[in-house]
């Protein structure tokens, strides 16, 4: 048995809580970093793998008994370093350019052990025990600030959205922000975002929720008044054609249906908004237009066409944002097991090189030509000579 296999076997003899694989051997290796985290669900342990590229994170769950196989698959020949932690030991595995293996071990009975339960292992921004009125009214928290068992998925979704916003906001020193929530609906997320900025980040915000339903808007304004959220109000309006003459720093949308997302992104671009957070929904436009001669295999099966068309829709949106100077990522919003509508577009105004902008636009134009697409966002930007 070679030194590499001996080292891996020695590490996994203990119950490993976390593993981080890093330090690529060459630039052709796909992922910058890979982590393995021990979790537990319904009394069954498994490892959640997170694979990081520059712009995305890919997730995979594996059984505990194939950990050795997966570590060998990902590590050998691709990375120079592996760090691992059990309840009492820290391991540091290093591999030289010539393939020599060095394994260091350090005993430490004070290692902090992460809670392995599937639902409670994270240190959430919106923590249990906090009295957050919107979460209580939504039935996610009890009056004592405890998460209602049946609402854990909702609790995680809300925190995930806030975490994604927080990652962007903490890069800047904002004193005040104007935020617009398109298609706010019953507005549970609107209230939570307002709470996050005002109560947690201590940032002055002016926030507007927009929806078409008069009864919903009336109810939301009453709730905002009840909470004494003075700078949060709701208006009746259509995303398509909504006019707002003041600056808008952030635009958020949660499940704006089909081309409503495109109009929201278009407005955000026109306002030169600093940040955009959008979870699209029901991407029908490309599915109805999609025709392909050389790649007809993608249109042969309805379910394949539907899913590919949805992914292409969001790829085009991301590229168009990048073309207009936004650093853009497509992130997993929630686990696909809970909902197929699990992509979030995060875009922030930044320094995007001219080459990247041009390439992003060319890629969109090539896709349009290949599949006979007629994208709403592309047409809106073209009409205004923005691309």
C-alpha positions in Angstrom: 0.0 0.0 0.0 1.5 3.4 -1.0 1.9 6.3 1.4 -1.1 8.2 0.0 -3.5 5.3 0.7 -2.0 4.8 4.1 -2.5 8.4 5.0 -6.1 8.5 3.8 -6.9 5.3 5.8 -5.3 6.7 8.9 -7.4 9.8 8.7 -10.7 8.1 8.1 -10.2 5.6 11.0 -11.6 8.4 13.2 -15.0 9.9 12.8 -14.2 12.9 10.6 -16.4 15.9 11.0 -15.0 18.2 8.3 -12.5 17.9 5.5 -11.1 20.7 3.3 -9.2 19.9 0.0 -7.3 22.8 -1.4 -4.2 24.2 -3.2 -4.6 23.0 -6.8 -1.7 21.3 -8.5 -2.4 23.0 -11.8 -4.9 25.5 -13.3 -6.8 22.8 -15.2 -8.2 21.4 -12.0 -11.9 22.3 -12.1 -12.6 23.2 -8.5 -10.7 25.7 -6.3 -11.7 24.0 -3.1 -13.7 21.0 -2.0 -15.2 20.5 1.5 -16.7 17.4 3.1 -19.0 18.1 6.1 -20.5 15.3 8.3 -24.2 15.6 8.6 -27.1 13.6 10.0 -30.7 13.3 8.9 -33.3 10.9 10.2 -30.6 9.3 12.4 -28.5 8.5 9.3 -25.0 10.1 8.8 -23.7 11.2 5.5 -21.2 13.7 4.0 -22.3 16.8 2.2 -19.6 17.7 -0.4 -19.3 21.4 -1.6 -17.2 22.0 -4.7 -16.3 25.6 -5.3 -15.5 27.3 -8.7 -14.9 31.0 -9.1 -18.6 31.7 -9.5 -20.5 28.6 -8.3 -20.8 26.0 -5.6 -21.9 22.4 -6.5 -23.3 20.1 -3.9 -23.3 16.3 -3.6 -24.3 14.0 -0.7 -22.5 10.7 -0.2 -22.7 7.7 2.2 -20.2 7.6 4.9 -18.8 4.3 3.7 -17.5 5.7 0.4 -15.6 8.6 1.9 -12.2 6.9 1.2 -13.2 6.4 -2.5 -14.3 10.0 -2.9 -11.3 11.5 -1.2 -9.0 9.5 -3.5 -11.0 10.5 -6.6 -10.9 14.2 -5.8 -7.5 14.6 -4.1 -5.0 12.4 -5.8 -3.2 14.1 -8.7 -5.3 17.3 -8.3 -4.5 19.0 -5.0 -1.6 19.5 -2.7 -3.3 19.8 0.7 -6.0 18.2 2.8 -7.0 19.3 6.3 -9.4 17.2 8.4 -10.9 17.4 11.8 -12.3 14.7 14.1 -13.6 15.3 17.7 -10.1 15.2 19.1 -7.6 15.3 16.3 -6.5 17.7 13.5 -4.9 16.2 10.4 -2.8 18.0 7.9 -1.9 16.1 4.7 0.4 17.6 2.2 1.5 16.2 -1.2 4.7 17.5 -2.9 5.0 18.1 -6.7 6.9 14.8 -6.8 4.1 13.0 -5.1 5.7 12.6 -1.6 3.1 12.5 1.1 3.5 14.2 4.5 0.8 13.6 7.2 0.8 15.7 10.4 -1.5 15.0 13.4 -2.3 17.1 16.4 -4.4 15.9 19.4 -6.7 18.5 20.7 -9.6 17.7 23.0 -10.9 21.2 22.8 -11.9 21.1 19.1 -15.3 22.5 18.7 -17.6 19.9 17.3 -20.3 21.1 14.9 -23.8 19.9 15.5 -24.4 17.2 12.9 -28.2 17.5 12.7 -29.3 18.4 9.2 -31.4 21.3 10.3 -29.5 23.0 13.1 -25.8 22.8 12.2 -25.5 26.4 10.9 -24.8 29.5 12.8 -27.7 31.4 11.2 -27.9 35.2 11.0 -31.6 35.0 12.1 -31.0 32.9 15.2 -33.4 31.0 17.4 -34.2 33.0 20.5 -34.4 36.3 18.6 -37.9 37.8 18.8 -38.5 38.6 15.1 -42.1 39.7 14.7 -42.5 38.8 11.0 -41.2 35.3 11.6 -43.7 34.9 14.5 -46.6 36.1 12.5 -45.6 33.8 9.6 -45.7 30.8 12.0 -41.9 30.1 11.5 -41.1 31.1 15.1 -43.0 30.6 18.3 -43.6 33.6 20.5 -40.5 32.6 22.5 -38.4 32.7 19.3 -38.1 29.0 18.8 -38.3 27.5 15.3 -41.5 25.6 14.7 -40.5 22.0 13.7 -42.6 21.9 10.6 -41.2 25.3 9.4 -37.5 24.4 9.4 -37.3 24.4 5.6 -38.9 27.8 5.4 -36.5 29.0 8.2 -33.5 27.8 6.2 -34.7 29.4 3.0 -35.1 32.8 4.6 -31.7 32.6 6.2 -30.1 31.5 3.0 -31.5 34.6 1.2 -30.3 36.8 4.0 -26.8 35.1 4.0 -26.4 35.8 0.2 -27.3 39.4 0.7 -25.0 39.6 3.8 -22.1 38.3 1.8 -22.4 41.2 -0.6 -23.4 43.9 1.9 -20.4 43.3 4.2 -18.0 44.2 1.4 -19.1 47.8 1.6 -19.7 50.4 4.3 -23.3 51.4 3.6 -24.9 54.1 5.7 -28.2 54.1 3.8 -29.9 52.1 1.0 -33.0 52.3 -1.1 -34.4 48.8 -1.8 -37.2 47.8 -4.2 -38.8 44.4 -4.0 -40.6 43.5 -7.2 -43.6 41.1 -7.0 -43.5 41.1 -3.2 -46.7 39.1 -2.7 -47.4 38.5 1.0 -44.0 40.0 1.6 -42.6 37.7 4.3 -39.2 38.2 2.7 -39.6 41.9 2.4 -40.3 42.3 6.1 -37.3 40.0 7.0 -34.9 42.0 4.7 -36.1 45.2 6.3 -35.5 43.7 9.7 -32.1 42.5 8.8 -30.9 45.9 7.6 -32.5 48.1 10.3 -32.2 45.8 13.4 -29.1 43.8 12.7 -26.9 45.8 10.3 -28.1 49.2 11.7 -28.3 50.6 8.2 -31.0 53.2 7.3 -33.1 51.8 4.5 -36.1 53.0 2.5 -37.8 50.0 1.1 -40.7 49.6 -1.3 -42.7 46.5 -2.0 -44.5 46.3 -5.4 -47.4 43.9 -6.3 -50.5 43.9 -8.4 -53.0 42.7 -5.7 -54.7 45.6 -4.0 -55.8 43.5 -0.9 -52.3 42.2 -0.5 -50.8 45.7 -0.6 -53.3 47.0 1.9 -52.6 44.1 4.3 -48.8 44.6 4.0 -49.0 48.3 4.7 -51.1 47.5 7.8 -48.5 45.1 9.0 -45.6 47.5 8.4 -47.5 50.1 10.5 -48.0 47.5 13.2 -44.3 46.7 13.4 -43.5 50.5 13.3 -41.4 49.9 10.2 -41.6 53.6 9.2 -39.5 53.4 6.0 -41.2 50.4 4.6 -44.2 50.8 2.4 -46.1 48.9 -0.3 -47.5 50.1 -3.7 -49.8 48.6 -6.4 -47.9 48.4 -9.6 -46.7 46.2 -12.5 -43.0 45.4 -12.9 -43.4 46.1 -16.6 -43.5 49.9 -16.9 -43.0 50.8 -13.2 -41.6 54.3 -12.9 -39.4 55.4 -10.0 -37.4 58.6 -10.4 -35.1 58.4 -7.4 -32.0 56.2 -7.0 -32.5 52.5 -6.2 -29.5 50.8 -4.6 -30.8 47.3 -4.5 -33.5 45.3 -6.4 -34.8 42.0 -5.1 -37.3 39.5 -6.6 -38.4 36.2 -5.3 -40.1 33.9 -7.8 -41.2 36.7 -10.3 -42.8 34.6 -13.0 -41.4 34.2 -16.5 -40.5 37.5 -18.1 -41.4 39.5 -15.0 -37.9 38.7 -13.9 -36.6 40.2 -17.1 -38.5 43.5 -16.5 -37.2 43.6 -12.9 -33.6 43.2 -14.1 -34.1 45.7 -16.9 -35.4 48.3 -14.3 -32.5 47.6 -12.0 -30.0 48.1 -14.9 -31.7 51.4 -15.9 -31.5 52.6 -12.3 -27.8 51.6 -12.2 -28.6 49.7 -9.0 -25.6 48.6 -7.0 -26.9 45.1 -6.2 -29.5 42.7 -7.6 -30.8 39.5 -5.9 -33.3 37.6 -8.0 -34.8 34.1 -7.8 -36.5 33.5 -11.1 -39.6 31.3 -11.6 -41.5 29.6 -14.5 -39.1 30.3 -17.3 -41.5 29.6 -20.1 -40.2 32.0 -22.8 -37.3 30.0 -24.1 -39.1 26.7 -23.8 -41.8 28.0 -26.2 -39.3 29.4 -28.7 -36.6 26.7 -28.6 -35.7 25.2 -32.0 -32.5 23.6 -32.9 -31.3 21.8 -36.0 -27.8 20.6 -35.1 -28.8 20.0 -31.4 -32.3 18.6 -31.8 -31.6 16.1 -29.1 -32.3 18.9 -26.6 -35.8 19.4 -28.0 -36.7 15.8 -28.5 -37.8 15.1 -24.9 -40.2 17.6 -23.3 -38.8 17.4 -19.8 -35.2 17.9 -21.1 -36.2 20.9 -23.2 -38.0 22.5 -20.3 -35.1 22.2 -17.9 -32.4 23.1 -20.5 -34.5 26.1 -21.6 -34.8 27.3 -17.9 -31.1 27.0 -17.4 -30.3 28.8 -20.7 -32.7 31.6 -19.7 -30.8 32.3 -16.5 -27.4 32.0 -18.2 -28.5 34.6 -20.7 -29.7 36.9 -17.9 -26.4 36.5 -16.0 -24.3 37.2 -19.2 -26.3 40.3 -20.0 -25.8 41.6 -16.5 -22.0 41.0 -16.9 -22.0 42.6 -20.2 -23.4 45.8 -18.5 -20.7 45.9 -15.8 -22.2 43.6 -13.1 -20.1 40.9 -11.4 -22.7 38.1 -11.6 -23.1 34.7 -10.0 -25.7 32.0 -10.3 -26.0 30.4 -6.9 -28.0 27.5 -5.4 -30.7 29.2 -3.3 -32.2 26.1 -1.7 -31.5 22.4 -2.1 -33.1 21.1 -5.4 -34.8 18.4 -3.4 -37.0 21.0 -1.9 -37.7 23.0 -5.1 -36.5 23.0 -8.7 -36.7 26.8 -8.6 -33.4 26.9 -6.8 -31.2 29.3 -8.7 -30.5 32.8 -7.4 -28.9 35.5 -9.6 -26.6 37.7 -7.5 -25.2 40.7 -9.3 -23.1 43.7 -8.0 -21.9 46.7 -9.9 -18.1 46.3 -10.3 -15.1 46.5 -12.5 -15.8 44.0 -15.3 -13.1 44.1 -18.0 -14.1 45.1 -21.6 -13.0 41.7 -22.8 -15.3 39.9 -20.4 -18.2 42.2 -21.4 -17.7 41.6 -25.1 -17.4 37.8 -24.6 -20.6 37.7 -22.5 -22.5 39.4 -25.2 -21.1 37.2 -28.0 -22.1 34.1 -26.0 -25.6 35.4 -25.8 -25.8 36.2 -29.5 -24.4 32.8 -30.4 -27.1 31.0 -28.2 -29.9 33.2 -29.7 -28.8 32.2 -33.2 -28.3 28.5 -32.4 -31.8 28.1 -30.8 -33.9 30.9 -32.4 -34.4 32.6 -29.1 -36.0 36.1 -28.8 -35.1 37.1 -25.2 -37.2 39.8 -23.5 -34.3 41.2 -21.6 -32.0 41.3 -24.6 -34.6 43.1 -26.6 -35.3 45.7 -23.9 -31.6 46.5 -23.6 -31.1 46.5 -27.4 -34.0 49.0 -27.8 -32.4 51.4 -25.3 -29.0 51.0 -27.0 -27.5 49.6 -23.8 -25.9 46.6 -25.6 
